[in-house]
Amino acid sequence: MKKKSLIIISSLLSCSIATYGQYAASLKLKEDKLNVKAKKMPANIKFSYDCLLTDAMAQAAFTTNNMEVVAVKMAPGEITAEEENKFGQQVYDEVIKTKKEITTGPVYDALKKMTNDLLACRPDNHSKLVYTVHLMDDTVVNAYTAGGQIFVNTGLIKYCKTTSELACIIAHEIGHDEKGHINLILKRIKVAGRFGEVLLTIKQITTPSFNQFNEHEVDCYGADLAYAAGYDPRAGAKLWQRMAKDRNEQESKLAKFLMSHPYSKERYECMKTHIKDNYISLKFD
Ligand SMILES: [Zn+2]
């Protein structure tokens, strides 16, 4: 009992000693946090798919997507948080066969701290998923998630310029889990009677598996969660803009990330609209 209290006290101490500035230095990123206190993400944030539904084709795609989502959700057999976490563990076991993970050092500590700060700001009705963040020793500009496992490549951290940019990406990945996108993929496979085909599912996770509606939803969720934790949500939108510019020059380096997170100018504009609608004081240049 005595030992337990000591551990708690020492972790509290380390929290108060290590400032955000120090974490930013560990990540070699510019600290651009807003002057707002971290809080829980509110439940009443305005969100809309309208900006994506600009023509008849997009509207038709949206309707079809919704019908499919409803059908899959209504089918018997829920995917529990435990099952989803178990799947995440299987994805991790596969990833780790070919990729090297960094589990110590200041960059890892800073990444873990940032992820925990973001998770702590999720709304009260958050999922029961257990999360683990992995720092992958990989120069490819990429981040991905499955069943509470969040993978962040060193290449992505290097590509980011500020702590808010990185926070928006991690929050975006948390969003895919929290918004049930992974759960739906698993449910779809379960409904089709192929739940055992883990390898196929892993392929779905690490290659394009989310549609533009999913991406828009978690772009906004990521911005909102990042803001709740004190980061600048505009950084996420600006990062997409920069990636689009760099895409022509660095096709191979960015290809993988852009492949799993298809960029469109529309998507940047949608995120901008969402931020303007919800955070009036935040202006775009
Ligand atoms: Zn995504």
Residues whose N, C-alpha, C, O or C-beta is under 5 A from the ligand:
A	BS01	ZN	S260 H261
